[in-house]
Amino acid sequence: MILVNEEPLAWHEGMTVRDILRARNYRFPMLVIHVNDALVAKADYDTTTVPDGAVVKVIHLISGG
């Protein structure tokens, strides 16, 4: 089990950041993601694995003028 924005999500071996985004249906193009307080670059979403018990924060960036 992991926490994504303080909500539980079932964990599986080899789970990546991309898997989490799909499971939670996050599609917004401008996201900041932290796994256990470590920033994950967008280029690494497919390769960064998430350990069991991780705390994941997904933050939507909003811009405007």
Secondary structure, 3 states (H helix, E strand, C coil): CEEECCEEECCCCCCEHHHHHHHCCCCCCCEEEEECCEEECHHHCCCCECCCCCEEEEEECCCCC
